[in-house]
Amino acid sequence: MDFTQKMKLRGKAEEDLYFAEQDRALIEALHNMQKNGELENWHKSSKHDSQAKSQ
């Protein structure tokens, strides 16, 4: 494995770590919203909002 291949792999690894951290943060936020009852009827309110905007 030459230097350029190692650098590409390092960049890919850094990118993977970054997006894994972003995913963890989003999942944690969703879990917190679920615990607080904020996700119970999210699909109903967004559907209602989009219908009200179109009228």
PASEBA-1860 file (N, C-alpha, C; in nm, 3 decimals):
! residues 55
1> MDFTQKMK> 0.085/-0.117/0.000/0.000/0.000/0.000/0.090/0.124/0.000 ~ 0.065/0.211/-0.095/0.149/0.330/-0.104/0.088/0.446/-0.023 ~ 0.158/0.556/-0.023/0.121/0.671/0.059/-0.016/0.727/0.022 ~ -0.044/0.740/-0.109/-0.172/0.798/-0.150/-0.289/0.710/-0.108 ~ -0.274/0.580/-0.114/-0.379/0.490/-0.069/-0.403/0.504/0.081 ~ -0.294/0.518/0.157/-0.308/0.537/0.301/-0.380/0.668/0.333 ~ -0.348/0.773/0.259/-0.413/0.901/0.283/-0.562/0.895/0.247 ~ -0.596/0.826/0.140/-0.737/0.809/0.104/-0.811/0.732/0.213
9> LRGKAEED> -0.749/0.627/0.263/-0.811/0.547/0.370/-0.828/0.629/0.497 ~ -0.727/0.712/0.526/-0.736/0.796/0.645/-0.851/0.896/0.631 ~ -0.863/0.956/0.513/-0.972/1.051/0.489/-1.107/0.984/0.500 ~ -1.118/0.864/0.446/-1.244/0.788/0.454/-1.276/0.755/0.598 ~ -1.176/0.714/0.675/-1.197/0.681/0.817/-1.243/0.803/0.895 ~ -1.182/0.919/0.870/-1.222/1.041/0.939/-1.366/1.078/0.903 ~ -1.400/1.062/0.775/-1.536/1.091/0.731/-1.636/0.996/0.797 ~ -1.602/0.870/0.802/-1.690/0.770/0.865/-1.711/0.802/1.013
17> LYFAEQDR> -1.604/0.841/1.082/-1.616/0.876/1.223/-1.705/1.000/1.242 ~ -1.688/1.098/1.156/-1.768/1.220/1.165/-1.917/1.188/1.150 ~ -1.951/1.113/1.046/-2.091/1.083/1.022/-2.149/0.987/1.126 ~ -2.068/0.900/1.180/-2.114/0.812/1.288/-2.151/0.895/1.411 ~ -2.071/0.996/1.441/-2.101/1.084/1.554/-2.229/1.164/1.528 ~ -2.247/1.211/1.405/-2.369/1.282/1.370/-2.491/1.191/1.387 ~ -2.479/1.068/1.341/-2.589/0.972/1.356/-2.621/0.946/1.503 ~ -2.517/0.930/1.585/-2.539/0.907/1.728/-2.613/1.024/1.792
25> ALIEALHN> -2.575/1.145/1.755/-2.640/1.264/1.811/-2.786/1.271/1.768 ~ -2.815/1.240/1.643/-2.953/1.243/1.596/-3.037/1.135/1.663 ~ -2.981/1.017/1.678/-3.054/0.908/1.744/-3.082/0.944/1.890 ~ -2.984/1.003/1.956/-3.004/1.045/2.095/-3.113/1.150/2.104 ~ -3.114/1.245/2.010/-3.217/1.348/2.010/-3.355/1.287/1.988 ~ -3.364/1.190/1.898/-3.492/1.122/1.875/-3.538/1.047/1.998 ~ -3.445/0.980/2.066/-3.480/0.909/2.188/-3.530/1.006/2.296 ~ -3.464/1.120/2.307/-3.508/1.220/2.404/-3.646/1.273/2.370
33> MQKNGELE> -3.671/1.297/2.242/-3.803/1.345/2.200/-3.909/1.238/2.229 ~ -3.873/1.113/2.208/-3.967/1.004/2.234/-3.998/0.994/2.384 ~ -3.896/1.009/2.468/-3.918/1.006/2.612/-4.007/1.120/2.658 ~ -3.994/1.237/2.595/-4.072/1.354/2.633/-4.210/1.356/2.568 ~ -4.243/1.255/2.490/-4.372/1.248/2.426/-4.389/1.339/2.307 ~ -4.281/1.388/2.252/-4.288/1.481/2.140/-4.304/1.410/2.005 ~ -4.288/1.278/2.002/-4.298/1.205/1.877/-4.428/1.128/1.863 ~ -4.517/1.139/1.958/-4.640/1.061/1.957/-4.723/1.084/1.832
41> NWHKSSKH> -4.746/1.208/1.798/-4.834/1.240/1.686/-4.767/1.330/1.583 ~ -4.639/1.315/1.563/-4.566/1.404/1.473/-4.619/1.394/1.331 ~ -4.658/1.276/1.286/-4.705/1.259/1.150/-4.842/1.324/1.128 ~ -4.922/1.330/1.231/-5.054/1.391/1.218/-5.043/1.542/1.209 ~ -4.958/1.602/1.291/-4.946/1.747/1.292/-4.883/1.797/1.163 ~ -4.784/1.727/1.109/-4.721/1.774/0.986/-4.816/1.758/0.867 ~ -4.898/1.654/0.867/-4.997/1.635/0.761/-5.101/1.745/0.767 ~ -5.146/1.776/0.887/-5.245/1.882/0.906/-5.187/2.018/0.863
49> DSQAKSQ> -5.064/2.044/0.899/-4.999/2.171/0.864/-4.987/2.186/0.713 ~ -4.950/2.079/0.643/-4.932/2.089/0.498/-5.067/2.107/0.428 ~ -5.174/2.048/0.483/-5.307/2.068/0.425/-5.354/2.212/0.447 ~ -5.326/2.268/0.562/-5.369/2.404/0.593/-5.293/2.504/0.504 ~ -5.168/2.477/0.474/-5.090/2.568/0.390/-5.138/2.566/0.245 ~ -5.184/2.449/0.199/-5.226/2.438/0.059/-5.361/2.504/0.034 ~ -5.438/2.530/0.139/-5.572/2.590/0.119/-5.567/2.737/0.117
END
